[in-house]
Amino acid sequence: MRSIAEIETELLLKNLVHDLRQPLSTIETSTYYLNLLLSDAPARAHEQLRTIEHQVDRAAALLSQAVAELHRLQACPTGESRSLTKAATAAVT
């Protein structure tokens, strides 16, 4: 049987993933449009936009790992250990 802590952890991860995907999408879209609008901008501006894109990609990858961990936790037999991986723990903290 699953403990209350396990259920709460899964709910926390689900909410975290859901709540962070939308802002990341918005940032990604805004960066895309800024790249178009600032086509004649100095190289430094484009460098900053690439940094934003890279960080959004990293955050999205962490969210994907958290989703994979959620699926693993949900598929785990009740007798098995249901500890969080480092990726999922990092996504929560």
N, CA, C and O atoms as CSV, one atom per row, in Angstrom:
chain,resi,resn,atom,element,x,y,z
A,1,MET,N,N,0.840,-1.186,0.000
A,1,MET,CA,C,0.000,0.000,0.000
A,1,MET,C,C,0.885,1.250,0.000
A,1,MET,O,O,1.924,1.281,0.660
A,2,ARG,N,N,0.477,2.258,-0.728
A,2,ARG,CA,C,1.237,3.503,-0.838
A,2,ARG,C,C,1.016,4.368,0.389
A,2,ARG,O,O,-0.087,4.451,0.929
A,3,SER,N,N,2.090,5.007,0.812
A,3,SER,CA,C,1.990,5.889,1.968
A,3,SER,C,C,1.444,7.249,1.539
A,3,SER,O,O,1.433,7.591,0.356
A,4,ILE,N,N,1.003,7.995,2.511
A,4,ILE,CA,C,0.512,9.350,2.250
A,4,ILE,C,C,1.635,10.207,1.680
A,4,ILE,O,O,1.398,11.025,0.790
A,5,ALA,N,N,2.850,10.029,2.181
A,5,ALA,CA,C,3.991,10.804,1.684
A,5,ALA,C,C,4.247,10.515,0.206
A,5,ALA,O,O,4.558,11.432,-0.554
A,6,GLU,N,N,4.123,9.261,-0.210
A,6,GLU,CA,C,4.320,8.895,-1.614
A,6,GLU,C,C,3.256,9.526,-2.501
A,6,GLU,O,O,3.552,10.045,-3.577
A,7,ILE,N,N,2.030,9.473,-2.039
A,7,ILE,CA,C,0.927,10.070,-2.802
A,7,ILE,C,C,1.110,11.580,-2.904
A,7,ILE,O,O,0.916,12.162,-3.971
A,8,GLU,N,N,1.483,12.212,-1.794
A,8,GLU,CA,C,1.697,13.661,-1.801
A,8,GLU,C,C,2.864,14.045,-2.701
A,8,GLU,O,O,2.807,15.071,-3.379
A,9,THR,N,N,3.925,13.232,-2.718
A,9,THR,CA,C,5.072,13.502,-3.584
A,9,THR,C,C,4.664,13.436,-5.051
A,9,THR,O,O,5.043,14.295,-5.846
A,10,GLU,N,N,3.896,12.420,-5.403
A,10,GLU,CA,C,3.435,12.291,-6.779
A,10,GLU,C,C,2.543,13.466,-7.175
A,10,GLU,O,O,2.672,13.999,-8.277
A,11,LEU,N,N,1.651,13.866,-6.290
A,11,LEU,CA,C,0.786,15.014,-6.579
A,11,LEU,C,C,1.600,16.293,-6.737
A,11,LEU,O,O,1.326,17.106,-7.620
A,12,LEU,N,N,2.590,16.466,-5.887
A,12,LEU,CA,C,3.463,17.637,-5.966
A,12,LEU,C,C,4.182,17.667,-7.307
A,12,LEU,O,O,4.242,18.711,-7.957
A,13,LEU,N,N,4.726,16.529,-7.724
A,13,LEU,CA,C,5.416,16.469,-9.004
A,13,LEU,C,C,4.472,16.749,-10.170
A,13,LEU,O,O,4.820,17.483,-11.094
A,14,LYS,N,N,3.286,16.166,-10.124
A,14,LYS,CA,C,2.308,16.408,-11.188
A,14,LYS,C,C,1.973,17.892,-11.290
A,14,LYS,O,O,1.953,18.458,-12.383
A,15,ASN,N,N,1.713,18.510,-10.158
A,15,ASN,CA,C,1.373,19.939,-10.151
A,15,ASN,C,C,2.544,20.794,-10.608
A,15,ASN,O,O,2.367,21.756,-11.355
A,16,LEU,N,N,3.740,20.441,-10.156
A,16,LEU,CA,C,4.935,21.187,-10.542
A,16,LEU,C,C,5.139,21.143,-12.047
A,16,LEU,O,O,5.359,22.177,-12.679
A,17,VAL,N,N,5.068,19.956,-12.617
A,17,VAL,CA,C,5.253,19.811,-14.059
A,17,VAL,C,C,4.188,20.598,-14.810
A,17,VAL,O,O,4.499,21.336,-15.745
A,18,HIS,N,N,2.963,20.445,-14.412
A,18,HIS,CA,C,1.857,21.135,-15.084
A,18,HIS,C,C,2.018,22.649,-14.998
A,18,HIS,O,O,1.861,23.354,-15.995
A,19,ASP,N,N,2.328,23.137,-13.817
A,19,ASP,CA,C,2.398,24.585,-13.599
A,19,ASP,C,C,3.614,25.238,-14.255
A,19,ASP,O,O,3.586,26.439,-14.526
A,20,LEU,N,N,4.666,24.489,-14.514
A,20,LEU,CA,C,5.867,25.074,-15.102
A,20,LEU,C,C,5.924,24.971,-16.620
A,20,LEU,O,O,6.630,25.749,-17.263
A,21,ARG,N,N,5.211,24.047,-17.190
A,21,ARG,CA,C,5.255,23.898,-18.657
A,21,ARG,C,C,4.724,25.142,-19.373
A,21,ARG,O,O,5.323,25.574,-20.358
A,22,GLN,N,N,3.644,25.715,-18.918
A,22,GLN,CA,C,3.062,26.883,-19.590
A,22,GLN,C,C,3.998,28.090,-19.575
A,22,GLN,O,O,4.223,28.683,-20.630
A,23,PRO,N,N,4.549,28.477,-18.432
A,23,PRO,CA,C,5.471,29.619,-18.465
A,23,PRO,C,C,6.693,29.355,-19.351
A,23,PRO,O,O,7.175,30.264,-20.027
A,24,LEU,N,N,7.189,28.129,-19.352
A,24,LEU,CA,C,8.327,27.822,-20.219
A,24,LEU,C,C,7.959,27.971,-21.687
A,24,LEU,O,O,8.753,28.468,-22.487
A,25,SER,N,N,6.779,27.548,-22.031
A,25,SER,CA,C,6.303,27.695,-23.407
A,25,SER,C,C,6.206,29.167,-23.795
A,25,SER,O,O,6.592,29.554,-24.898
A,26,THR,N,N,5.699,29.967,-22.900
A,26,THR,CA,C,5.567,31.398,-23.151
A,26,THR,C,C,6.942,32.045,-23.329
A,26,THR,O,O,7.133,32.863,-24.229
A,27,ILE,N,N,7.884,31.685,-22.484
A,27,ILE,CA,C,9.244,32.233,-22.597
A,27,ILE,C,C,9.874,31.803,-23.916
A,27,ILE,O,O,10.516,32.605,-24.595
A,28,GLU,N,N,9.689,30.544,-24.274
A,28,GLU,CA,C,10.245,30.031,-25.530
A,28,GLU,C,C,9.662,30.774,-26.741
A,28,GLU,O,O,10.398,31.154,-27.652
A,29,THR,N,N,8.364,30.974,-26.746
A,29,THR,CA,C,7.713,31.684,-27.845
A,29,THR,C,C,8.177,33.138,-27.897
A,29,THR,O,O,8.451,33.661,-28.977
A,30,SER,N,N,8.267,33.785,-26.757
A,30,SER,CA,C,8.725,35.176,-26.705
A,30,SER,C,C,10.149,35.303,-27.230
A,30,SER,O,O,10.467,36.255,-27.943
A,31,THR,N,N,10.990,34.364,-26.887
A,31,THR,CA,C,12.373,34.379,-27.371
A,31,THR,C,C,12.420,34.240,-28.880
A,31,THR,O,O,13.199,34.914,-29.553
A,32,TYR,N,N,11.583,33.362,-29.404
A,32,TYR,CA,C,11.513,33.180,-30.858
A,32,TYR,C,C,11.151,34.499,-31.545
A,32,TYR,O,O,11.795,34.898,-32.515
A,33,TYR,N,N,10.118,35.169,-31.037
A,33,TYR,CA,C,9.690,36.428,-31.648
A,33,TYR,C,C,10.715,37.544,-31.464
A,33,TYR,O,O,10.893,38.379,-32.351
A,34,LEU,N,N,11.380,37.558,-30.327
A,34,LEU,CA,C,12.435,38.559,-30.130
A,34,LEU,C,C,13.572,38.351,-31.131
A,34,LEU,O,O,14.137,39.317,-31.645
A,35,ASN,N,N,13.900,37.103,-31.401
A,35,ASN,CA,C,14.929,36.826,-32.412
A,35,ASN,C,C,14.526,37.383,-33.770
A,35,ASN,O,O,15.356,37.928,-34.497
A,36,LEU,N,N,13.250,37.245,-34.106
A,36,LEU,CA,C,12.768,37.782,-35.385
A,36,LEU,C,C,12.784,39.306,-35.392
A,36,LEU,O,O,13.228,39.922,-36.361
A,37,LEU,N,N,12.307,39.904,-34.328
A,37,LEU,CA,C,12.214,41.365,-34.250
A,37,LEU,C,C,13.581,42.032,-34.175
A,37,LEU,O,O,13.766,43.144,-34.669
A,38,LEU,N,N,14.518,41.359,-33.567
A,38,LEU,CA,C,15.840,41.954,-33.347
A,38,LEU,C,C,16.878,41.416,-34.318
A,38,LEU,O,O,18.051,41.287,-33.970
A,39,SER,N,N,16.458,41.108,-35.511
A,39,SER,CA,C,17.381,40.514,-36.488
A,39,SER,C,C,18.604,41.395,-36.737
A,39,SER,O,O,19.681,40.876,-37.030
A,40,ASP,N,N,18.459,42.716,-36.626
A,40,ASP,CA,C,19.578,43.638,-36.844
A,40,ASP,C,C,20.250,44.079,-35.538
A,40,ASP,O,O,21.106,44.964,-35.546
A,41,ALA,N,N,19.867,43.473,-34.441
A,41,ALA,CA,C,20.422,43.857,-33.137
A,41,ALA,C,C,21.877,43.403,-33.013
A,41,ALA,O,O,22.328,42.527,-33.751
A,42,PRO,N,N,22.601,44.005,-32.079
A,42,PRO,CA,C,23.992,43.602,-31.853
A,42,PRO,C,C,24.087,42.119,-31.454
A,42,PRO,O,O,23.133,41.529,-30.946
A,43,ALA,N,N,25.245,41.555,-31.697
A,43,ALA,CA,C,25.472,40.138,-31.393
A,43,ALA,C,C,25.208,39.833,-29.916
A,43,ALA,O,O,24.754,38.741,-29.573
A,44,ARG,N,N,25.488,40.783,-29.065
A,44,ARG,CA,C,25.284,40.580,-27.618
A,44,ARG,C,C,23.815,40.271,-27.305
A,44,ARG,O,O,23.531,39.433,-26.450
A,45,ALA,N,N,22.902,40.927,-27.976
A,45,ALA,CA,C,21.471,40.680,-27.751
A,45,ALA,C,C,21.119,39.249,-28.151
A,45,ALA,O,O,20.379,38.568,-27.441
A,46,HIS,N,N,21.643,38.799,-29.272
A,46,HIS,CA,C,21.362,37.434,-29.723
A,46,HIS,C,C,22.011,36.398,-28.804
A,46,HIS,O,O,21.478,35.306,-28.603
A,47,GLU,N,N,23.148,36.753,-28.262
A,47,GLU,CA,C,23.819,35.869,-27.302
A,47,GLU,C,C,22.937,35.680,-26.060
A,47,GLU,O,O,22.800,34.568,-25.550
A,48,GLN,N,N,22.356,36.758,-25.594
A,48,GLN,CA,C,21.467,36.681,-24.427
A,48,GLN,C,C,20.220,35.858,-24.735
A,48,GLN,O,O,19.759,35.088,-23.892
A,49,LEU,N,N,19.680,36.016,-25.925
A,49,LEU,CA,C,18.515,35.229,-26.318
A,49,LEU,C,C,18.867,33.740,-26.402
A,49,LEU,O,O,18.060,32.892,-26.022
A,50,ARG,N,N,20.064,33.421,-26.897
A,50,ARG,CA,C,20.497,32.013,-26.934
A,50,ARG,C,C,20.629,31.454,-25.515
A,50,ARG,O,O,20.316,30.289,-25.269
A,51,THR,N,N,21.090,32.282,-24.596
A,51,THR,CA,C,21.192,31.853,-23.199
A,51,THR,C,C,19.808,31.527,-22.645
A,51,THR,O,O,19.628,30.511,-21.974
A,52,ILE,N,N,18.845,32.376,-22.923
A,52,ILE,CA,C,17.468,32.126,-22.476
A,52,ILE,C,C,16.954,30.831,-23.092
A,52,ILE,O,O,16.371,30.005,-22.390
A,53,GLU,N,N,17.160,30.644,-24.383
A,53,GLU,CA,C,16.710,29.422,-25.053
A,53,GLU,C,C,17.339,28.186,-24.431
A,53,GLU,O,O,16.662,27.180,-24.219
A,54,HIS,N,N,18.623,28.259,-24.140
A,54,HIS,CA,C,19.329,27.128,-23.531
A,54,HIS,C,C,18.753,26.794,-22.154
A,54,HIS,O,O,18.538,25.626,-21.830
A,55,GLN,N,N,18.508,27.817,-21.358
A,55,GLN,CA,C,17.971,27.588,-20.014
A,55,GLN,C,C,16.547,27.032,-20.065
A,55,GLN,O,O,16.184,26.190,-19.243
A,56,VAL,N,N,15.748,27.489,-21.011
A,56,VAL,CA,C,14.394,26.949,-21.182
A,56,VAL,C,C,14.485,25.478,-21.568
A,56,VAL,O,O,13.727,24.653,-21.057
A,57,ASP,N,N,15.407,25.147,-22.467
A,57,ASP,CA,C,15.589,23.743,-22.857
A,57,ASP,C,C,15.989,22.879,-21.665
A,57,ASP,O,O,15.500,21.759,-21.510
A,58,ARG,N,N,16.871,23.400,-20.832
A,58,ARG,CA,C,17.297,22.650,-19.632
A,58,ARG,C,C,16.119,22.423,-18.682
A,58,ARG,O,O,15.939,21.326,-18.153
A,59,ALA,N,N,15.328,23.466,-18.477
A,59,ALA,CA,C,14.177,23.344,-17.581
A,59,ALA,C,C,13.153,22.362,-18.154
A,59,ALA,O,O,12.567,21.572,-17.413
A,60,ALA,N,N,12.940,22.411,-19.452
A,60,ALA,CA,C,11.998,21.478,-20.089
A,60,ALA,C,C,12.491,20.043,-19.958
A,60,ALA,O,O,11.694,19.130,-19.745
A,61,ALA,N,N,13.789,19.842,-20.082
A,61,ALA,CA,C,14.358,18.493,-19.924
A,61,ALA,C,C,14.145,17.985,-18.496
A,61,ALA,O,O,13.818,16.816,-18.294
A,62,LEU,N,N,14.330,18.854,-17.520
A,62,LEU,CA,C,14.079,18.459,-16.123
A,62,LEU,C,C,12.620,18.080,-15.916
A,62,LEU,O,O,12.316,17.117,-15.213
A,63,LEU,N,N,11.728,18.833,-16.522
A,63,LEU,CA,C,10.308,18.507,-16.410
A,63,LEU,C,C,10.000,17.164,-17.067
A,63,LEU,O,O,9.205,16.383,-16.544
A,64,SER,N,N,10.616,16.901,-18.190
A,64,SER,CA,C,10.412,15.613,-18.856
A,64,SER,C,C,10.925,14.470,-17.988
A,64,SER,O,O,10.302,13.411,-17.927
A,65,GLN,N,N,12.048,14.675,-17.323
A,65,GLN,CA,C,12.576,13.659,-16.406
A,65,GLN,C,C,11.623,13.449,-15.244
A,65,GLN,O,O,11.428,12.319,-14.794
A,66,ALA,N,N,11.030,14.523,-14.756
A,66,ALA,CA,C,10.070,14.410,-13.657
A,66,ALA,C,C,8.848,13.608,-14.096
A,66,ALA,O,O,8.324,12.800,-13.329
A,67,VAL,N,N,8.397,13.830,-15.326
A,67,VAL,CA,C,7.255,13.069,-15.848
A,67,VAL,C,C,7.620,11.585,-15.943
A,67,VAL,O,O,6.831,10.719,-15.563
A,68,ALA,N,N,8.819,11.303,-16.451
A,68,ALA,CA,C,9.261,9.913,-16.551
A,68,ALA,C,C,9.325,9.266,-15.165
A,68,ALA,O,O,8.965,8.101,-14.994
A,69,GLU,N,N,9.781,10.030,-14.193
A,69,GLU,CA,C,9.852,9.509,-12.819
A,69,GLU,C,C,8.454,9.258,-12.266
A,69,GLU,O,O,8.230,8.271,-11.565
A,70,LEU,N,N,7.528,10.134,-12.574
A,70,LEU,CA,C,6.141,9.924,-12.143
A,70,LEU,C,C,5.589,8.623,-12.709
A,70,LEU,O,O,4.953,7.846,-11.998
A,71,HIS,N,N,5.835,8.395,-13.985
A,71,HIS,CA,C,5.358,7.159,-14.607
A,71,HIS,C,C,6.008,5.936,-13.957
A,71,HIS,O,O,5.358,4.911,-13.749
A,72,ARG,N,N,7.306,6.061,-13.639
A,72,ARG,CA,C,8.004,4.953,-12.980
A,72,ARG,C,C,7.416,4.698,-11.601
A,72,ARG,O,O,7.203,3.551,-11.209
A,73,LEU,N,N,7.156,5.767,-10.874
A,73,LEU,CA,C,6.584,5.618,-9.535
A,73,LEU,C,C,5.198,4.981,-9.586
A,73,LEU,O,O,4.866,4.137,-8.754
A,74,GLN,N,N,4.412,5.380,-10.542
A,74,GLN,CA,C,3.052,4.857,-10.653
A,74,GLN,C,C,3.045,3.389,-11.082
A,74,GLN,O,O,2.131,2.646,-10.724
A,75,ALA,N,N,4.055,2.966,-11.844
A,75,ALA,CA,C,4.114,1.587,-12.332
A,75,ALA,C,C,4.813,0.658,-11.346
A,75,ALA,O,O,4.787,-0.561,-11.516
A,76,CYS,N,N,5.430,1.220,-10.328
A,76,CYS,CA,C,6.218,0.446,-9.375
A,76,CYS,C,C,5.317,-0.435,-8.514
A,76,CYS,O,O,4.357,0.057,-7.923
A,77,PRO,N,N,5.620,-1.746,-8.438
A,77,PRO,CA,C,4.832,-2.614,-7.552
A,77,PRO,C,C,4.916,-2.133,-6.103
A,77,PRO,O,O,5.904,-1.513,-5.710
A,78,THR,N,N,3.899,-2.412,-5.323
A,78,THR,CA,C,3.819,-1.876,-3.957
A,78,THR,C,C,4.934,-2.367,-3.060
A,78,THR,O,O,5.292,-1.658,-2.120
A,79,GLY,N,N,5.497,-3.524,-3.289
A,79,GLY,CA,C,6.569,-4.034,-2.443
A,79,GLY,C,C,7.918,-3.431,-2.742
A,79,GLY,O,O,8.838,-3.551,-1.932
A,80,GLU,N,N,8.062,-2.785,-3.881
A,80,GLU,CA,C,9.328,-2.233,-4.311
A,80,GLU,C,C,9.572,-0.852,-3.724
A,80,GLU,O,O,8.634,-0.165,-3.319
A,81,SER,N,N,10.823,-0.457,-3.681
A,81,SER,CA,C,11.163,0.885,-3.216
A,81,SER,C,C,10.613,1.914,-4.196
A,81,SER,O,O,10.680,1.713,-5.409
A,82,ARG,N,N,10.078,2.999,-3.687
A,82,ARG,CA,C,9.489,4.028,-4.537
A,82,ARG,C,C,10.210,5.352,-4.339
A,82,ARG,O,O,9.591,6.415,-4.373
A,83,SER,N,N,11.517,5.284,-4.132
A,83,SER,CA,C,12.268,6.514,-3.895
A,83,SER,C,C,12.396,7.326,-5.172
A,83,SER,O,O,12.351,6.787,-6.278
A,84,LEU,N,N,12.556,8.634,-4.999
A,84,LEU,CA,C,12.696,9.538,-6.131
A,84,LEU,C,C,14.126,9.510,-6.654
A,84,LEU,O,O,15.071,9.357,-5.880
A,85,THR,N,N,14.284,9.658,-7.958
A,85,THR,CA,C,15.616,9.781,-8.529
A,85,THR,C,C,16.119,11.185,-8.295
A,85,THR,O,O,15.367,12.073,-7.892
A,86,LYS,N,N,17.413,11.378,-8.554
A,86,LYS,CA,C,18.012,12.708,-8.394
A,86,LYS,C,C,17.332,13.732,-9.298
A,86,LYS,O,O,17.121,14.876,-8.894
A,87,ALA,N,N,16.989,13.323,-10.519
A,87,ALA,CA,C,16.354,14.260,-11.467
A,87,ALA,C,C,15.017,14.739,-10.954
A,87,ALA,O,O,14.708,15.929,-11.024
A,88,ALA,N,N,14.219,13.819,-10.437
A,88,ALA,CA,C,12.900,14.209,-9.931
A,88,ALA,C,C,13.045,15.051,-8.674
A,88,ALA,O,O,12.310,16.020,-8.484
A,89,THR,N,N,13.989,14.687,-7.819
A,89,THR,CA,C,14.220,15.475,-6.614
A,89,THR,C,C,14.677,16.883,-6.984
A,89,THR,O,O,14.242,17.860,-6.375
A,90,ALA,N,N,15.556,16.988,-7.985
A,90,ALA,CA,C,16.024,18.296,-8.430
A,90,ALA,C,C,14.890,19.123,-9.000
A,90,ALA,O,O,14.862,20.343,-8.838
A,91,ALA,N,N,13.952,18.462,-9.666
A,91,ALA,CA,C,12.823,19.194,-10.250
A,91,ALA,C,C,11.897,19.738,-9.173
A,91,ALA,O,O,11.241,20.759,-9.377
A,92,VAL,N,N,11.839,19.073,-8.040
A,92,VAL,CA,C,10.971,19.511,-6.956
A,92,VAL,C,C,11.608,20.632,-6.162
A,92,VAL,O,O,10.904,21.526,-5.691
A,93,THR,N,N,12.931,20.608,-6.000
A,93,THR,CA,C,13.617,21.603,-5.167
A,93,THR,C,C,14.042,22.808,-5.930
A,93,THR,O,O,14.630,23.726,-5.358
